[in-house]
Amino acid sequence: MLRSFRESLQKIVPIVKADQSIRTIGGPSWLNATNTYGSMKERLGFEISDTDPEILARHFKDEKRAVKDAIMTRERFLELYDSGE
C-alpha cells in the first residue's frame, strides 16, 4: 500500500510544479490520527500535527474521532517525489 501511495504522489508532481500557488500538500482527516495511516503518512514525508480548532469546528463538527493534519511543504514534496523526468 505504501508503494501505491508513493506512485500516486509522484503523479501529482506536474500539477504542483505548474502551480506556484500550491504551498503545502495534505490536510486534515481522522485517518491521520490513526496509528496505521498516520505513521504511514509520516513515512511518506508528511508531518502529523493537531488541526486548527477553527477548522475542526467548521468542517468536522460532527466527527467523533480525533482529527489530525498531515502536511508537507511544496519544497519537501518536490524533493521527495520529483524524479526530474
MOPAC internal coordinates of N, CA, C and O (Angstrom, degrees):
PM7 1SCF
backbone

  N    0.0000 0     0.00 0     0.00 0    0    0    0
  C    1.4394 1     0.00 0     0.00 0    1    0    0
  C    1.5296 1   110.39 1     0.00 0    2    1    0
  O    1.2310 1   120.35 1   141.71 1    3    2    1
  N    1.3189 1   116.93 1   -38.29 1    3    2    1
  C    1.4565 1   120.62 1   178.98 1    5    3    2
  C    1.5288 1   110.69 1   -58.81 1    6    5    3
  O    1.2310 1   120.69 1   138.34 1    7    6    5
  N    1.3256 1   116.29 1   -41.66 1    7    6    5
  C    1.4577 1   120.63 1   178.94 1    9    7    6
  C    1.5299 1   111.43 1   -62.27 1   10    9    7
  O    1.2310 1   120.23 1   139.23 1   11   10    9
  N    1.3208 1   117.17 1   -40.77 1   11   10    9
  C    1.4679 1   121.31 1   178.50 1   13   11   10
  C    1.5220 1   111.24 1   -62.48 1   14   13   11
  O    1.2310 1   120.53 1   139.32 1   15   14   13
  N    1.3303 1   116.60 1   -40.68 1   15   14   13
  C    1.4608 1   120.10 1   177.58 1   17   15   14
  C    1.5286 1   110.33 1   -64.75 1   18   17   15
  O    1.2310 1   120.04 1   135.74 1   19   18   17
  N    1.3288 1   117.52 1   -44.26 1   19   18   17
  C    1.4731 1   120.47 1   179.01 1   21   19   18
  C    1.5271 1   110.82 1   -59.68 1   22   21   19
  O    1.2310 1   120.67 1   134.81 1   23   22   21
  N    1.3272 1   116.33 1   -45.19 1   23   22   21
  C    1.4685 1   120.77 1   179.71 1   25   23   22
  C    1.5254 1   110.70 1   -62.09 1   26   25   23
  O    1.2310 1   120.35 1   140.70 1   27   26   25
  N    1.3142 1   116.94 1   -39.30 1   27   26   25
  C    1.4636 1   120.93 1   178.22 1   29   27   26
  C    1.5271 1   111.36 1   -65.76 1   30   29   27
  O    1.2310 1   120.41 1   138.59 1   31   30   29
  N    1.3185 1   116.82 1   -41.41 1   31   30   29
  C    1.4638 1   120.11 1   178.12 1   33   31   30
  C    1.5267 1   110.90 1   -64.38 1   34   33   31
  O    1.2310 1   120.05 1   142.11 1   35   34   33
  N    1.3071 1   117.51 1   -37.89 1   35   34   33
  C    1.4618 1   120.67 1   177.67 1   37   35   34
  C    1.5292 1   111.56 1   -63.17 1   38   37   35
  O    1.2310 1   120.28 1   149.35 1   39   38   37
  N    1.3106 1   117.08 1   -30.65 1   39   38   37
  C    1.4735 1   120.79 1  -179.65 1   41   39   38
  C    1.5252 1   112.88 1   -69.87 1   42   41   39
  O    1.2310 1   119.78 1   157.43 1   43   42   41
  N    1.3356 1   118.03 1   -22.57 1   43   42   41
  C    1.4659 1   118.57 1   179.32 1   45   43   42
  C    1.5280 1   113.09 1   -94.31 1   46   45   43
  O    1.2310 1   120.02 1  -179.63 1   47   46   45
  N    1.3215 1   117.57 1     0.37 1   47   46   45
  C    1.4665 1   121.20 1   177.74 1   49   47   46
  C    1.5331 1   111.47 1   -53.43 1   50   49   47
  O    1.2310 1   118.70 1   132.50 1   51   50   49
  N    1.3484 1   120.08 1   -47.50 1   51   50   49
  C    1.4732 1   118.76 1  -179.37 1   53   51   50
  C    1.5309 1   113.21 1   -59.77 1   54   53   51
  O    1.2310 1   120.17 1   146.08 1   55   54   53
  N    1.3116 1   117.29 1   -33.92 1   55   54   53
  C    1.4667 1   120.69 1   179.02 1   57   55   54
  C    1.5203 1   109.91 1   -67.60 1   58   57   55
  O    1.2310 1   120.57 1   134.36 1   59   58   57
  N    1.3200 1   116.51 1   -45.64 1   59   58   57
  C    1.4672 1   121.09 1  -179.49 1   61   59   58
  C    1.5296 1   110.25 1   -64.71 1   62   61   59
  O    1.2310 1   120.39 1   137.17 1   63   62   61
  N    1.3321 1   116.86 1   -42.83 1   63   62   61
  C    1.4669 1   120.20 1  -179.95 1   65   63   62
  C    1.5207 1   111.85 1   -64.39 1   66   65   63
  O    1.2310 1   120.28 1   144.15 1   67   66   65
  N    1.3254 1   117.06 1   -35.85 1   67   66   65
  C    1.4673 1   121.25 1  -176.83 1   69   67   66
  C    1.5237 1   113.35 1   -77.73 1   70   69   67
  O    1.2310 1   119.83 1   155.79 1   71   70   69
  N    1.3039 1   117.93 1   -24.21 1   71   70   69
  C    1.4601 1   121.75 1  -175.58 1   73   71   70
  C    1.5287 1   110.34 1  -114.12 1   74   73   71
  O    1.2310 1   120.86 1   -82.98 1   75   74   73
  N    1.3135 1   115.96 1    97.02 1   75   74   73
  C    1.4644 1   121.82 1  -178.04 1   77   75   74
  C    1.5213 1   113.30 1   -64.83 1   78   77   75
  O    1.2310 1   119.96 1   164.38 1   79   78   77
  N    1.3313 1   117.67 1   -15.62 1   79   78   77
  C    1.4622 1   119.69 1  -179.84 1   81   79   78
  C    1.5324 1   111.93 1   -76.15 1   82   81   79
  O    1.2310 1   119.80 1   165.80 1   83   82   81
  N    1.3186 1   118.00 1   -14.20 1   83   82   81
  C    1.4654 1   121.11 1   176.91 1   85   83   82
  C    1.5241 1   107.70 1   -75.82 1   86   85   83
  O    1.2310 1   120.90 1   -68.30 1   87   86   85
  N    1.3268 1   115.89 1   111.70 1   87   86   85
  C    1.4733 1   121.12 1  -177.82 1   89   87   86
  C    1.5222 1   112.27 1  -104.33 1   90   89   87
  O    1.2310 1   120.40 1   153.32 1   91   90   89
  N    1.3426 1   116.83 1   -26.68 1   91   90   89
  C    1.4592 1   120.84 1   178.68 1   93   91   90
  C    1.5246 1   109.57 1  -139.47 1   94   93   91
  O    1.2310 1   121.24 1   -23.44 1   95   94   93
  N    1.3273 1   115.24 1   156.56 1   95   94   93
  C    1.4509 1   122.80 1   176.75 1   97   95   94
  C    1.5189 1   105.71 1  -121.38 1   98   97   95
  O    1.2310 1   120.53 1   -47.16 1   99   98   97
  N    1.3113 1   116.59 1   132.84 1   99   98   97
  C    1.4609 1   120.61 1   177.98 1  101   99   98
  C    1.5037 1   111.65 1   125.96 1  102  101   99
  O    1.2310 1   121.36 1    15.98 1  103  102  101
  N    1.3267 1   115.00 1  -164.02 1  103  102  101
  C    1.4477 1   120.70 1   179.70 1  105  103  102
  C    1.5080 1   111.25 1   163.95 1  106  105  103
  O    1.2310 1   120.75 1     4.70 1  107  106  105
  N    1.3438 1   116.17 1  -175.30 1  107  106  105
  C    1.4515 1   120.84 1  -176.52 1  109  107  106
  C    1.5265 1   112.87 1   -84.53 1  110  109  107
  O    1.2310 1   120.88 1   -32.38 1  111  110  109
  N    1.3218 1   115.92 1   147.62 1  111  110  109
  C    1.4582 1   122.66 1   174.67 1  113  111  110
  C    1.5203 1   109.03 1  -167.38 1  114  113  111
  O    1.2310 1   120.81 1   -27.04 1  115  114  113
  N    1.3094 1   116.06 1   152.96 1  115  114  113
  C    1.4640 1   119.57 1   173.96 1  117  115  114
  C    1.5206 1   109.70 1   -68.83 1  118  117  115
  O    1.2310 1   119.84 1   153.07 1  119  118  117
  N    1.3348 1   117.91 1   -26.93 1  119  118  117
  C    1.4637 1   120.87 1   178.55 1  121  119  118
  C    1.5276 1   111.44 1   -60.96 1  122  121  119
  O    1.2310 1   120.58 1   145.76 1  123  122  121
  N    1.3294 1   116.50 1   -34.24 1  123  122  121
  C    1.4628 1   120.28 1   179.88 1  125  123  122
  C    1.5227 1   112.42 1   -65.14 1  126  125  123
  O    1.2310 1   120.37 1   158.69 1  127  126  125
  N    1.3141 1   116.89 1   -21.31 1  127  126  125
  C    1.4626 1   121.38 1  -178.90 1  129  127  126
  C    1.5266 1   112.63 1   -87.08 1  130  129  127
  O    1.2310 1   120.10 1   175.09 1  131  130  129
  N    1.3197 1   117.41 1    -4.91 1  131  130  129
  C    1.4604 1   119.84 1  -179.82 1  133  131  130
  C    1.5276 1   110.21 1   -88.17 1  134  133  131
  O    1.2310 1   120.86 1   -27.58 1  135  134  133
  N    1.3179 1   115.96 1   152.42 1  135  134  133
  C    1.4630 1   120.01 1   177.60 1  137  135  134
  C    1.5255 1   110.87 1   -61.17 1  138  137  135
  O    1.2310 1   120.13 1   138.62 1  139  138  137
  N    1.3114 1   117.36 1   -41.38 1  139  138  137
  C    1.4616 1   121.23 1  -176.20 1  141  139  138
  C    1.5262 1   111.69 1   -65.22 1  142  141  139
  O    1.2310 1   120.28 1   120.28 1  143  142  141
  N    1.3254 1   117.06 1   -59.72 1  143  142  141
  C    1.4616 1   119.90 1  -174.64 1  145  143  142
  C    1.5201 1   112.58 1   -79.37 1  146  145  143
  O    1.2310 1   120.14 1   144.98 1  147  146  145
  N    1.3201 1   117.34 1   -35.02 1  147  146  145
  C    1.4619 1   119.49 1   178.07 1  149  147  146
  C    1.5178 1   111.60 1   -61.80 1  150  149  147
  O    1.2310 1   120.34 1   134.00 1  151  150  149
  N    1.3236 1   116.96 1   -46.00 1  151  150  149
  C    1.4628 1   119.27 1  -179.76 1  153  151  150
  C    1.5289 1   111.11 1   -70.70 1  154  153  151
  O    1.2310 1   119.99 1   146.86 1  155  154  153
  N    1.3350 1   117.62 1   -33.14 1  155  154  153
  C    1.4581 1   119.71 1   176.49 1  157  155  154
  C    1.5347 1   110.20 1   -64.23 1  158  157  155
  O    1.2310 1   120.56 1   137.31 1  159  158  157
  N    1.3182 1   116.53 1   -42.69 1  159  158  157
  C    1.4660 1   119.64 1   179.74 1  161  159  158
  C    1.5268 1   111.05 1   -66.42 1  162  161  159
  O    1.2310 1   119.93 1   146.43 1  163  162  161
  N    1.3187 1   117.73 1   -33.57 1  163  162  161
  C    1.4665 1   119.69 1   174.29 1  165  163  162
  C    1.5239 1   110.27 1   -63.38 1  166  165  163
  O    1.2310 1   119.81 1   138.92 1  167  166  165
  N    1.3120 1   117.96 1   -41.08 1  167  166  165
  C    1.4704 1   120.82 1   177.61 1  169  167  166
  C    1.5316 1   111.25 1   -65.16 1  170  169  167
  O    1.2310 1   120.40 1   154.77 1  171  170  169
  N    1.3193 1   116.84 1   -25.23 1  171  170  169
  C    1.4613 1   121.15 1   177.18 1  173  171  170
  C    1.5290 1   112.01 1   -82.63 1  174  173  171
  O    1.2310 1   120.00 1   172.54 1  175  174  173
  N    1.3382 1   117.60 1    -7.46 1  175  174  173
  C    1.4560 1   121.21 1   176.70 1  177  175  174
  C    1.5144 1   115.54 1   109.43 1  178  177  175
  O    1.2310 1   120.06 1  -179.77 1  179  178  177
  N    1.3182 1   117.50 1     0.23 1  179  178  177
  C    1.4596 1   120.94 1   178.83 1  181  179  178
  C    1.5220 1   110.37 1   -80.63 1  182  181  179
  O    1.2310 1   120.96 1   -29.87 1  183  182  181
  N    1.3180 1   115.77 1   150.13 1  183  182  181
  C    1.4594 1   121.74 1   172.38 1  185  183  182
  C    1.5199 1   107.46 1  -100.16 1  186  185  183
  O    1.2310 1   120.60 1   -51.56 1  187  186  185
  N    1.3149 1   116.46 1   128.44 1  187  186  185
  C    1.4593 1   122.07 1   179.15 1  189  187  186
  C    1.5238 1   108.18 1   -95.54 1  190  189  187
  O    1.2310 1   120.89 1   -50.16 1  191  190  189
  N    1.3287 1   115.90 1   129.84 1  191  190  189
  C    1.4657 1   120.00 1  -179.09 1  193  191  190
  C    1.5250 1   110.09 1  -149.85 1  194  193  191
  O    1.2310 1   121.33 1    -9.59 1  195  194  193
  N    1.3268 1   115.06 1   170.41 1  195  194  193
  C    1.4583 1   120.38 1   177.63 1  197  195  194
  C    1.5272 1   109.83 1   -66.30 1  198  197  195
  O    1.2310 1   121.11 1   -34.40 1  199  198  197
  N    1.3099 1   115.48 1   145.60 1  199  198  197
  C    1.4594 1   122.10 1   178.01 1  201  199  198
  C    1.5221 1   109.43 1   -86.08 1  202  201  199
  O    1.2310 1   120.66 1   -38.80 1  203  202  201
  N    1.3051 1   116.35 1   141.20 1  203  202  201
  C    1.4565 1   122.55 1   177.85 1  205  203  202
  C    1.5407 1   109.50 1   -53.37 1  206  205  203
  O    1.2310 1   119.92 1   -49.61 1  207  206  205
  N    1.3334 1   117.77 1   130.39 1  207  206  205
  C    1.4735 1   120.66 1  -179.27 1  209  207  206
  C    1.5328 1   113.37 1   -56.16 1  210  209  207
  O    1.2310 1   120.35 1   146.38 1  211  210  209
  N    1.3242 1   116.93 1   -33.62 1  211  210  209
  C    1.4731 1   120.39 1   178.79 1  213  211  210
  C    1.5416 1   110.47 1   -65.06 1  214  213  211
  O    1.2310 1   120.30 1   138.97 1  215  214  213
  N    1.3322 1   117.02 1   -41.03 1  215  214  213
  C    1.4706 1   121.46 1   177.03 1  217  215  214
  C    1.5272 1   109.58 1   -64.62 1  218  217  215
  O    1.2310 1   120.73 1   136.78 1  219  218  217
  N    1.3370 1   116.22 1   -43.22 1  219  218  217
  C    1.4692 1   119.72 1   177.69 1  221  219  218
  C    1.5208 1   111.20 1   -58.03 1  222  221  219
  O    1.2310 1   120.73 1   133.00 1  223  222  221
  N    1.3415 1   116.20 1   -47.00 1  223  222  221
  C    1.4640 1   120.63 1  -178.36 1  225  223  222
  C    1.5230 1   112.06 1   -64.93 1  226  225  223
  O    1.2310 1   120.27 1   143.56 1  227  226  225
  N    1.3100 1   117.08 1   -36.44 1  227  226  225
  C    1.4619 1   121.14 1  -176.62 1  229  227  226
  C    1.5287 1   112.58 1   -79.45 1  230  229  227
  O    1.2310 1   120.35 1   137.73 1  231  230  229
  N    1.3408 1   116.93 1   -42.27 1  231  230  229
  C    1.4659 1   119.70 1  -170.03 1  233  231  230
  C    1.5271 1   115.10 1  -112.58 1  234  233  231
  O    1.2310 1   119.98 1   165.82 1  235  234  233
  N    1.3212 1   117.65 1   -14.18 1  235  234  233
  C    1.4626 1   120.42 1  -174.76 1  237  235  234
  C    1.5362 1   111.94 1  -130.80 1  238  237  235
  O    1.2310 1   120.46 1  -152.59 1  239  238  237
  N    1.3321 1   116.73 1    27.41 1  239  238  237
  C    1.4640 1   119.98 1  -173.75 1  241  239  238
  C    1.5266 1   113.15 1   -60.93 1  242  241  239
  O    1.2310 1   119.50 1   151.78 1  243  242  241
  N    1.3301 1   118.56 1   -28.22 1  243  242  241
  C    1.4621 1   121.10 1  -179.72 1  245  243  242
  C    1.5257 1   113.36 1   -98.20 1  246  245  243
  O    1.2310 1   120.28 1  -179.49 1  247  246  245
  N    1.3221 1   117.07 1     0.51 1  247  246  245
  C    1.4661 1   121.16 1  -178.12 1  249  247  246
  C    1.5264 1   109.53 1   -77.84 1  250  249  247
  O    1.2310 1   120.68 1   -55.06 1  251  250  249
  N    1.3071 1   116.30 1   124.94 1  251  250  249
  C    1.4652 1   121.62 1  -179.98 1  253  251  250
  C    1.5269 1   112.33 1   -88.91 1  254  253  251
  O    1.2310 1   120.61 1   158.60 1  255  254  253
  N    1.3317 1   116.45 1   -21.40 1  255  254  253
  C    1.4705 1   120.26 1  -179.50 1  257  255  254
  C    1.5253 1   109.95 1   -85.39 1  258  257  255
  O    1.2310 1   120.95 1   -21.03 1  259  258  257
  N    1.3144 1   115.80 1   158.97 1  259  258  257
  C    1.4649 1   120.75 1   176.04 1  261  259  258
  C    1.5325 1   109.26 1   -63.90 1  262  261  259
  O    1.2310 1   120.84 1   -32.82 1  263  262  261
  N    1.3157 1   115.99 1   147.18 1  263  262  261
  C    1.4664 1   122.71 1   178.47 1  265  263  262
  C    1.5222 1   108.10 1  -123.93 1  266  265  263
  O    1.2310 1   120.55 1   -46.40 1  267  266  265
  N    1.3171 1   116.55 1   133.60 1  267  266  265
  C    1.4691 1   122.38 1   177.18 1  269  267  266
  C    1.5286 1   109.16 1  -130.43 1  270  269  267
  O    1.2310 1   121.42 1   -22.08 1  271  270  269
  N    1.3187 1   114.89 1   157.92 1  271  270  269
  C    1.4664 1   121.29 1   173.56 1  273  271  270
  C    1.5221 1   109.74 1   -90.32 1  274  273  271
  O    1.2310 1   120.77 1   -35.77 1  275  274  273
  N    1.3123 1   116.13 1   144.23 1  275  274  273
  C    1.4665 1   122.53 1   168.35 1  277  275  274
  C    1.5245 1   105.02 1  -124.26 1  278  277  275
  O    1.2310 1   120.63 1   -71.20 1  279  278  277
  N    1.3270 1   116.40 1   108.80 1  279  278  277
  C    1.4618 1   121.61 1  -171.63 1  281  279  278
  C    1.5313 1   109.97 1  -130.24 1  282  281  279
  O    1.2310 1   121.95 1   -36.39 1  283  282  281
  N    1.3257 1   113.88 1   143.61 1  283  282  281
  C    1.4612 1   121.16 1   174.52 1  285  283  282
  C    1.5339 1   106.98 1  -137.39 1  286  285  283
  O    1.2310 1   120.56 1   -41.45 1  287  286  285
  N    1.3238 1   116.53 1   138.55 1  287  286  285
  C    1.4626 1   118.86 1   177.26 1  289  287  286
  C    1.5250 1   109.75 1   -70.25 1  290  289  287
  O    1.2310 1   121.45 1   -22.76 1  291  290  289
  N    1.2904 1   114.84 1   157.24 1  291  290  289
  C    1.4622 1   121.77 1   176.73 1  293  291  290
  C    1.5269 1   110.51 1   -54.88 1  294  293  291
  O    1.2310 1   120.95 1   133.50 1  295  294  293
  N    1.3318 1   115.80 1   -46.50 1  295  294  293
  C    1.4555 1   120.80 1  -177.37 1  297  295  294
  C    1.5297 1   111.49 1   -61.35 1  298  297  295
  O    1.2310 1   121.15 1   134.18 1  299  298  297
  N    1.3196 1   115.41 1   -45.82 1  299  298  297
  C    1.4659 1   119.81 1   179.49 1  301  299  298
  C    1.5270 1   110.81 1   -64.56 1  302  301  299
  O    1.2310 1   120.48 1   138.68 1  303  302  301
  N    1.3189 1   116.68 1   -41.32 1  303  302  301
  C    1.4564 1   121.43 1   178.72 1  305  303  302
  C    1.5248 1   110.71 1   -58.39 1  306  305  303
  O    1.2310 1   120.64 1   130.38 1  307  306  305
  N    1.3360 1   116.38 1   -49.62 1  307  306  305
  C    1.4702 1   119.58 1  -178.80 1  309  307  306
  C    1.5254 1   111.27 1   -66.95 1  310  309  307
  O    1.2310 1   120.20 1   144.61 1  311  310  309
  N    1.3101 1   117.22 1   -35.39 1  311  310  309
  C    1.4629 1   121.31 1   176.67 1  313  311  310
  C    1.5375 1   110.71 1   -60.53 1  314  313  311
  O    1.2310 1   120.73 1   138.58 1  315  314  313
  N    1.3123 1   116.20 1   -41.42 1  315  314  313
  C    1.4713 1   120.89 1  -176.95 1  317  315  314
  C    1.5305 1   113.95 1   -81.36 1  318  317  315
  O    1.2310 1   120.11 1   143.87 1  319  318  317
  N    1.3425 1   117.40 1   -36.13 1  319  318  317
  C    1.4585 1   119.59 1  -167.28 1  321  319  318
  C    1.5207 1   116.28 1  -116.60 1  322  321  319
  O    1.2310 1   119.56 1   172.06 1  323  322  321
  N    1.3221 1   118.44 1    -7.94 1  323  322  321
  C    1.4686 1   120.23 1   178.10 1  325  323  322
  C    1.5242 1   108.60 1   -90.76 1  326  325  323
  O    1.2310 1   121.17 1   -74.12 1  327  326  325
  N    1.2953 1   115.36 1   105.88 1  327  326  325
  C    1.4587 1   120.14 1  -178.65 1  329  327  326
  C    1.5307 1   111.93 1   -80.88 1  330  329  327
  O    1.2310 1   120.46 1   177.73 1  331  330  329
  N    1.3295 1   116.73 1    -2.27 1  331  330  329
  C    1.4625 1   120.46 1   177.37 1  333  331  330
  C    1.5127 1   114.64 1    82.35 1  334  333  331
  O    1.2310 1   120.19 1  -168.54 1  335  334  333
  N    1.3048 1   117.24 1    11.46 1  335  334  333
  C    1.4750 1   120.03 1  -179.26 1  337  335  334
  C    1.5007 1   111.27 1   -78.53 1  338  337  335
  O    1.2310 1   120.10 1   180.00 1  339  338  337

